[in-house]
């Protein structure tokens, strides 16, 4: 007897339906081949939050007994295939239910596969993906991050294409014919999606990754207290209120030192301090209290506390004061206000390069462009789903702030 286990790492709420459909498709495809399967979400990630990493799992086995044996765990501790439907998660991730930074390939078995939807070259992705002690395979489907099943666009075929890719990766468990039959009969009843699965099966790119390749940084982590180290009673020490900035002016709230929200970010706010009207709305409305009040009454986003939700951009009344920019454009979490205060001319040039040149603004956090995503995907589908007409993802969309 044998079994196959798969995890889908996705962004909470935005990609919840997509992950569920992928795992359901795996199970239905397995049933077409006479195998047993189950799909389920990670208990600890409920309720989910917009954009925060979450997981769904699928297990396929040769028999019901083998399936039940693998179900007798809280969740899989290792998987044959890790599916990542947003390549900005390649840098590692942290969720409400996880402790410390988790490499995207942490559960991937030696010799297993990390399957990602991405427009980036494998070498660029490996700059972020952490090293693994044993070799594995990086498999790429050429596609942008999908919100399939959300309100913005329901049919970009990502789930069908991933199923076709899985048939290429694990043909002994998911044959291409079984996948296509499940897509047609059991799940979506679409010959077009069947064609997308077959195309993805033929176009999948794979690259072996050895133990010397990848991001060599040690992911940050911390030790949880043992039960015998906890104090008596039921009290839990609170996070301190905060403290004034230099000279007694300005204010910096204290933040949880163990939860680094920036690890889940796809976009970050870039601030034009010269356009700030000091209305306080970003500071008041930020759900993570990531803004510091500076001595001159401006607001600087702490990039270790920011999860990139985009609320600050949405509430800011000053045109082009806050712009959400693709996280891939940045290499550190340095203070923007400190850089602006130190050299305003240099900061303006940096601001123009990041937020005004259009190269990195194309990535959306899901709130800003309701029409943009549908238009981009229609173009992708018209050209076969993977052709890239420019070296910069999204460049042809001509996006402007709503």
C-alpha positions as CSV (number, residue, x, y, z in Angstrom):
1,X,0.0,0.0,0.0
2,X,1.1,3.6,-0.6
3,X,-0.2,7.1,-0.1
4,X,0.4,10.6,-1.5
5,X,0.1,13.8,0.6
6,X,-0.1,17.4,-0.7
7,X,-0.3,20.8,1.0
8,X,-1.6,24.0,-0.6
9,X,-0.1,27.2,0.9
10,X,-2.3,30.1,0.1
11,X,-3.4,33.5,1.3
12,X,-6.3,33.5,3.8
13,X,-9.7,34.6,2.4
14,X,-8.2,35.8,-0.9
15,X,-7.3,32.3,-2.1
16,X,-9.4,30.2,0.2
17,X,-11.8,29.0,-2.5
18,X,-8.9,28.3,-4.9
19,X,-7.1,26.1,-2.3
20,X,-10.3,24.3,-1.5
21,X,-11.0,23.6,-5.2
22,X,-7.4,22.3,-5.8
23,X,-7.7,19.8,-2.9
24,X,-11.2,18.7,-3.9
25,X,-9.9,18.2,-7.5
26,X,-7.1,16.0,-6.2
27,X,-9.6,13.8,-4.3
28,X,-12.0,13.6,-7.2
29,X,-9.1,12.7,-9.6
30,X,-8.0,10.0,-7.2
31,X,-11.5,8.5,-7.1
32,X,-11.5,8.3,-10.9
33,X,-8.5,6.0,-10.5
34,X,-10.1,3.9,-7.8
35,X,-8.2,5.4,-4.9
36,X,-9.4,7.0,-1.7
37,X,-8.8,10.6,-0.7
38,X,-9.7,13.4,1.7
39,X,-9.3,17.2,1.5
40,X,-9.2,19.4,4.6
41,X,-8.1,22.7,5.9
42,X,-5.7,23.4,8.8
43,X,-7.7,23.7,11.9
44,X,-5.5,26.3,13.5
45,X,-5.9,28.8,10.7
46,X,-9.6,29.3,11.3
47,X,-10.8,32.0,11.3
48,X,-8.7,33.3,8.5
49,X,-7.6,36.8,7.9
50,X,-7.1,38.6,4.6
51,X,-3.8,37.9,3.0
52,X,-2.3,35.9,6.0
53,X,-0.8,32.5,5.0
54,X,-3.0,29.4,5.5
55,X,-2.9,25.8,4.4
56,X,-5.2,23.1,2.9
57,X,-4.2,19.5,2.6
58,X,-5.1,16.5,0.4
59,X,-4.3,12.9,1.1
60,X,-4.7,10.1,-1.4
61,X,-4.2,6.4,-0.6
62,X,-4.6,3.0,-2.2
63,X,-7.1,1.8,0.3
64,X,-9.5,3.2,2.9
65,X,-7.5,1.7,5.7
66,X,-4.3,3.5,4.5
67,X,-6.3,6.7,4.3
68,X,-7.6,6.4,7.8
69,X,-4.2,5.7,9.1
70,X,-2.9,8.9,7.6
71,X,-5.9,10.9,8.9
72,X,-5.1,9.9,12.5
73,X,-2.8,13.0,12.8
74,X,-3.5,16.6,13.5
75,X,-2.0,17.5,10.2
76,X,0.6,16.0,7.9
77,X,4.2,16.5,9.2
78,X,5.7,15.9,5.7
79,X,4.3,16.1,2.2
80,X,5.2,14.8,-1.2
81,X,4.2,18.0,-2.9
82,X,4.0,21.6,-1.6
83,X,1.8,23.8,-3.8
84,X,2.3,27.5,-3.4
85,X,-0.2,29.7,-5.3
86,X,1.5,33.0,-4.5
87,X,5.3,33.3,-5.2
88,X,5.8,36.1,-2.6
89,X,5.4,33.4,0.0
90,X,8.7,31.9,-1.2
91,X,10.6,34.0,1.3
92,X,9.0,32.0,4.2
93,X,5.8,32.6,6.1
94,X,4.2,32.9,9.4
95,X,0.6,32.6,10.4
96,X,-1.5,33.0,13.5
97,X,-1.1,29.3,14.3
98,X,2.6,28.9,13.5
99,X,5.6,29.8,15.6
100,X,8.5,31.6,14.0
101,X,9.2,31.8,10.2
102,X,8.4,28.6,8.3
103,X,10.3,28.0,5.1
104,X,7.9,27.3,2.2
105,X,9.6,23.9,1.7
106,X,9.7,22.9,5.3
107,X,7.3,20.0,5.0
108,X,8.4,18.9,1.5
109,X,9.9,15.4,1.7
110,X,13.5,14.7,0.4
111,X,13.0,14.2,-3.3
112,X,9.6,15.8,-3.2
113,X,8.4,18.7,-5.2
114,X,7.7,22.4,-4.5
115,X,5.1,23.5,-7.2
116,X,4.7,27.2,-7.6
117,X,2.7,29.6,-9.8
118,X,5.1,32.3,-10.8
119,X,6.4,34.5,-13.6
120,X,9.9,34.7,-12.0
121,X,12.9,32.6,-13.1
122,X,13.7,29.7,-10.8
123,X,17.0,31.3,-9.9
124,X,15.3,34.4,-8.6
125,X,12.8,32.4,-6.5
126,X,15.7,30.4,-5.0
127,X,17.2,33.6,-3.6
128,X,14.2,33.6,-1.2
129,X,13.4,29.9,-0.8
130,X,15.4,28.6,2.2
131,X,18.0,25.9,1.7
132,X,16.9,22.3,2.5
133,X,19.2,19.6,3.7
134,X,18.0,17.1,1.1
135,X,17.5,17.7,-2.7
136,X,14.0,18.3,-4.1
137,X,12.4,19.6,-7.3
138,X,11.2,23.1,-8.0
139,X,8.3,22.9,-10.5
140,X,6.9,26.1,-12.1
141,X,3.6,27.0,-13.7
142,X,3.8,30.3,-15.5
143,X,1.0,32.3,-14.0
144,X,0.5,35.3,-11.7
145,X,-0.9,34.9,-8.2
146,X,-4.5,33.8,-8.5
147,X,-7.6,35.1,-6.7
148,X,-9.7,32.4,-8.5
149,X,-13.1,32.0,-6.8
150,X,-13.0,35.4,-5.1
151,X,-15.2,38.2,-6.3
152,X,-12.6,39.7,-8.6
153,X,-12.5,36.8,-11.1
154,X,-13.9,33.3,-10.9
155,X,-12.4,31.5,-13.9
156,X,-8.6,31.8,-14.5
157,X,-8.2,28.0,-14.7
158,X,-5.5,27.9,-12.0
159,X,-7.0,25.0,-10.2
160,X,-7.3,22.9,-13.4
161,X,-3.7,23.8,-14.5
162,X,-2.3,22.8,-11.1
163,X,-4.2,19.4,-11.3
164,X,-2.6,18.9,-14.8
165,X,0.8,19.7,-13.3
166,X,0.3,17.2,-10.5
167,X,-0.5,14.5,-13.0
168,X,3.0,15.2,-14.5
169,X,4.6,15.3,-11.0
170,X,2.9,12.2,-9.5
171,X,1.5,10.2,-12.4
172,X,1.4,7.0,-10.3
173,X,-1.3,8.6,-8.1
174,X,-2.9,11.1,-10.4
175,X,-3.0,10.1,-14.1
176,X,-3.7,12.9,-16.6
177,X,-6.8,11.0,-17.9
178,X,-8.1,10.7,-14.4
179,X,-7.6,14.4,-13.8
180,X,-9.3,15.4,-17.0
181,X,-12.2,13.0,-16.3
182,X,-12.6,14.6,-12.8
183,X,-12.5,18.1,-14.2
184,X,-15.1,17.2,-16.8
185,X,-17.5,15.0,-14.9
186,X,-17.0,15.4,-11.2
187,X,-16.1,19.0,-10.6
188,X,-16.5,21.7,-13.3
189,X,-18.0,20.2,-16.4
190,X,-15.7,22.2,-18.6
191,X,-13.9,21.0,-21.7
192,X,-12.0,24.3,-21.7
193,X,-10.6,23.5,-18.3
194,X,-9.7,20.0,-19.4
195,X,-7.7,21.6,-22.2
196,X,-6.0,23.9,-19.7
197,X,-5.0,20.9,-17.6
198,X,-3.5,19.1,-20.6
199,X,-1.6,22.3,-21.6
200,X,-0.2,22.7,-18.1
201,X,0.8,19.0,-18.0
202,X,2.9,19.6,-21.1
203,X,4.3,23.0,-20.3
204,X,5.3,22.4,-16.6
205,X,8.9,23.5,-16.0
206,X,11.0,21.5,-13.5
207,X,14.4,22.1,-12.0
208,X,16.3,19.9,-9.5
209,X,17.4,21.8,-6.4
210,X,20.4,20.5,-4.4
211,X,21.2,21.1,-0.7
212,X,23.6,23.9,-1.5
213,X,21.1,26.1,-3.3
214,X,18.7,28.6,-1.8
215,X,18.6,31.2,0.9
216,X,21.2,30.4,3.5
217,X,19.7,32.6,6.2
218,X,18.5,30.9,9.3
219,X,14.8,31.6,9.7
220,X,14.0,33.6,12.9
221,X,12.5,31.5,15.6
222,X,11.9,31.4,19.4
223,X,11.5,28.9,22.1
224,X,8.0,28.4,23.5
225,X,7.9,28.1,27.4
226,X,7.6,24.7,28.8
227,X,4.6,23.9,31.0
228,X,6.9,23.7,34.1
229,X,8.3,27.2,33.3
230,X,5.0,28.9,33.4
231,X,4.0,31.0,36.4
232,X,1.2,30.0,38.8
233,X,-2.3,31.3,38.1
234,X,-3.9,32.3,34.8
235,X,-2.4,35.8,34.3
236,X,-0.7,36.5,30.9
237,X,1.8,39.3,30.8
238,X,0.6,42.0,28.4
239,X,2.6,43.8,25.8
240,X,3.7,47.2,27.2
241,X,1.9,50.3,26.0
242,X,4.8,52.0,24.2
243,X,7.2,54.9,24.6
244,X,7.8,58.4,23.2
245,X,10.4,58.9,20.4
246,X,13.6,60.9,20.8
247,X,13.3,64.2,22.7
248,X,9.9,63.2,24.2
249,X,8.1,64.0,20.9
250,X,6.4,61.4,18.7
251,X,5.2,57.9,19.9
252,X,6.2,54.3,19.2
253,X,3.8,51.6,20.4
254,X,5.2,48.3,21.7
255,X,4.7,45.3,19.5
256,X,4.8,41.5,19.9
257,X,8.5,40.6,19.6
258,X,7.7,37.1,18.5
259,X,5.3,37.6,15.6
260,X,6.9,39.2,12.6
261,X,3.9,40.1,10.4
262,X,6.0,41.3,7.5
263,X,6.8,37.7,6.5
264,X,3.3,37.4,5.0
265,X,3.4,40.6,3.0
266,X,2.9,40.8,-0.8
267,X,2.9,44.6,-0.9
268,X,4.1,47.4,1.3
269,X,3.1,51.0,1.7
270,X,5.5,53.6,0.2
271,X,4.9,57.0,1.7
272,X,5.4,60.4,0.2
273,X,5.9,62.5,3.4
274,X,5.9,65.7,1.5
275,X,2.2,65.1,0.6
276,X,1.1,63.9,4.0
277,X,-1.6,66.2,5.5
278,X,-1.3,64.7,9.0
279,X,-4.9,63.6,9.1
280,X,-4.1,60.6,11.3
281,X,-6.3,58.2,9.4
282,X,-3.5,55.7,8.5
283,X,-2.5,55.7,12.2
284,X,-6.1,55.2,13.4
285,X,-7.2,52.7,10.8
286,X,-4.2,50.4,10.6
287,X,-5.4,47.0,12.0
288,X,-1.9,46.1,13.2
289,X,-0.9,49.5,14.8
290,X,2.2,49.5,12.6
291,X,2.4,53.4,12.3
292,X,4.8,55.3,14.5
293,X,4.0,59.0,15.2
294,X,7.2,60.9,14.4
295,X,8.5,64.0,16.2
296,X,7.3,66.2,13.3
297,X,3.8,64.8,13.4
298,X,4.1,62.5,10.4
299,X,3.5,58.7,10.3
300,X,6.1,56.1,9.6
301,X,5.1,52.5,9.0
302,X,7.1,50.0,10.9
303,X,7.9,47.4,8.2
304,X,8.3,44.5,10.7
305,X,4.8,45.0,11.9
306,X,3.1,45.7,8.5
307,X,1.4,42.8,6.8
308,X,0.6,44.8,3.6
309,X,-3.2,44.8,3.9
310,X,-3.6,48.1,2.0
311,X,-6.0,49.7,4.5
312,X,-3.7,52.8,4.9
313,X,-3.7,53.4,1.1
314,X,-7.5,53.0,1.0
315,X,-8.2,55.6,3.8
316,X,-5.5,58.2,2.9
317,X,-7.2,61.3,1.5
318,X,-4.1,62.8,0.0
319,X,-3.5,61.8,-3.6
320,X,-0.4,59.5,-4.1
321,X,0.7,60.0,-0.5
322,X,0.5,56.3,0.2
323,X,1.1,53.8,-2.6
324,X,1.1,50.0,-2.2
325,X,4.1,48.6,-4.0
326,X,5.0,45.0,-4.8
327,X,7.1,43.5,-2.0
328,X,9.6,42.0,-4.5
329,X,10.9,45.6,-5.1
330,X,12.5,45.7,-1.6
331,X,15.5,44.2,0.2
332,X,15.0,45.3,3.8
333,X,12.6,46.8,6.3
334,X,14.4,50.1,6.9
335,X,12.5,53.1,8.1
336,X,11.2,55.3,5.2
337,X,10.8,58.3,7.5
338,X,14.5,58.1,8.6
339,X,15.6,57.9,5.0
340,X,13.4,60.9,4.1
341,X,14.7,62.9,7.1
342,X,18.3,62.1,6.3
343,X,18.3,63.0,2.6
344,X,15.0,64.3,1.1
345,X,16.3,64.6,-2.5
346,X,17.6,61.0,-2.5
347,X,14.4,59.8,-0.9
348,X,12.3,61.5,-3.6
349,X,14.4,59.7,-6.3
350,X,13.9,56.4,-4.4
351,X,10.2,57.1,-4.1
352,X,9.9,57.7,-7.9
353,X,11.7,54.5,-8.7
354,X,9.5,52.4,-6.4
355,X,6.1,54.0,-6.5
356,X,5.9,56.1,-9.7
357,X,7.6,54.2,-12.5
358,X,4.9,51.5,-12.8
359,X,7.2,48.6,-12.7
360,X,6.2,47.4,-9.3
361,X,2.8,49.0,-8.7
362,X,1.1,46.3,-10.9
363,X,0.8,43.8,-8.1
364,X,-2.5,44.2,-6.2
365,X,-3.4,43.2,-2.7
366,X,-7.0,42.3,-3.8
367,X,-8.9,45.5,-2.8
368,X,-7.7,48.2,-5.1
369,X,-8.4,47.1,-8.7
370,X,-11.7,45.2,-9.1
371,X,-11.5,45.4,-12.9
372,X,-7.8,45.1,-13.4
373,X,-7.5,41.5,-12.5
374,X,-10.2,40.3,-14.8
375,X,-8.7,42.3,-17.7
376,X,-5.2,40.8,-17.2
377,X,-6.5,37.3,-16.9
378,X,-8.6,37.6,-20.0
379,X,-5.5,38.6,-21.9
380,X,-3.6,35.6,-20.4
381,X,-6.3,33.1,-21.4
382,X,-6.5,34.5,-24.9
383,X,-2.8,33.9,-25.3
384,X,-2.8,30.4,-23.9
385,X,-2.4,31.2,-20.2
386,X,1.4,31.4,-19.9
387,X,2.9,33.6,-22.6
388,X,4.7,36.6,-21.3
389,X,4.8,39.6,-23.5
390,X,7.1,41.7,-21.3
391,X,9.9,41.2,-18.9
392,X,8.0,43.0,-16.2
393,X,4.8,41.2,-14.9
394,X,1.7,43.4,-15.4
395,X,3.5,46.1,-17.3
396,X,1.1,46.0,-20.2
397,X,-1.9,46.6,-18.0
398,X,-1.3,50.3,-17.8
399,X,-2.5,50.4,-14.2
400,X,-3.4,53.6,-12.5
401,X,-4.5,54.2,-9.0
402,X,-8.3,54.2,-8.6
